[in-house]
Amino acid sequence: MGRIRHPFADISGGSPHRTTVCRVTQDSPQQLAQDAAEKLAELTGVDRHDVALVLGSGWLPAVDALGEATAEVATTDLPGFSAAAVAGHSGKIRSVRAGERNLLVFLSRTHYYEGKGVDAVVHGVRTAAAAGCGTIVLTNGCGGLKETWTPGTPVLISDHINLTGRSPIAGANFVDLTDLYSSRLRAMCREVDPSLDEGVYVQFPGPHYETPAEIGMVRAIGGHLVGMSTTLEAIAAREAGMEVLGISLVTNLAAGISGEPLNHAEVLEAGRAAASRMGDLLGRIVPRI
């Protein structure tokens, strides 16, 4: 099997998003992603994937609508990955054939609050880039600040606010985040489903849910969706030159809006209830990317 070209090796041309040069060195996070991509190609029998999807809490039932699964591997079979640590995440990576495209579907992610470090959080994204993916779809389950967003409502992410205080980029590598969540892909999604709304996603470190006062702060700074994932992955995807589409599944109203306490079981139940709609949405969007 030929060596997969590493997307970080030369970022001086090509995509307009590739604005930095990230050196690949032995034992670097990028080299670990390269090693994982080569092992992935060996285990799946697919030399190159085209589009990656990261499925958040509650999104698992939607994956079957994407196409025919040609292979499935455990994340722990690949260098740099650890076992899934959150309910609703399966710890699997699935290779799916959809028309002429090979999709790489991550059925789990590593969250920042697991304490494994930022590189572990974005390792899946970097592996997808090393495997050839030029586009990534990042999904999540989140709290919504608009009362019209009932549980099970999908919302396009138009921008984000990263409250983790961290970045996956090391050193003086200055990456432009203008239009991080591709306006082209969002327009394409609205052609598929004109009812889709959009909003600004705000990531808190977690694992505790936000307080009502913190939700008041989010509203004041222009946020519409709150969760514990996605922003670090999106930044890493942009660094690698990937085009990013973000979709949140509103699983509950944010803290203090409904007066009800928050719990993870509610997140998973909202995902199960919306599974058919989410599967149909992804099934119509992904082939057009």
Secondary structure, 3 states (H helix, E strand, C coil): CCCCCCCCCCCCCCCCCCCCCCCCCCCCHHHHHHHHHHHHHHHHCCCCCCEEEECCCCCHHHHHHHCEEEEEEEHHHCCCCCCCCCCCCCCEEEEEEECCEEEEEECCCCCHHHCCCHHHHHHHHHHHHHCCCCEEEEEEEEEECCCCCCCCEEEEEEEEEECCCCCCCCCCCCCCCCCCECHHHHHHHHHHCCCCEEEEEEECCCCCCCCHHHHHHHHHCCCCEEECCCHHHHHHHHHCCCEEEEEEEEEEECCCCCCCCCCHHHHHHHHHHCHHHHHHHHHHHHHHC
